[in-house]
Amino acid sequence: MATVEERIKKVTARVLRLDPKDIRPEHSFTEDLGAESVQSIELVAMFEEEFGIEMDEDAALSVTTVGGAVDFIANVCKEQGVDVE
């Protein structure tokens, strides 16, 4: 099974049309990766689908970096009983 970080990079790369190898934990979704507000909302929806979780949209949208998303989603998975690496 892919790690949370690998899965987040895969989804982010698909939504923003980037190479997953070019995405780093310290990257900002908007400043470094070029996500616009509509794409940020799409990312939240795609992360929910990828991990089978429900996230508070405002809390999810307040996460600004890839590494922050890894921590946030891992915590949501834990809270909701979803097993991830």
Secondary structure, 3 states (H helix, E strand, C coil): CCCHHHHHHHHHHHHHCCCHHHCCCCCECCCCCCCCHHHHHHHHHHHHHHHCCCCCHHHHHCCCEHHHHHHHHHHHHHHCCCCCC
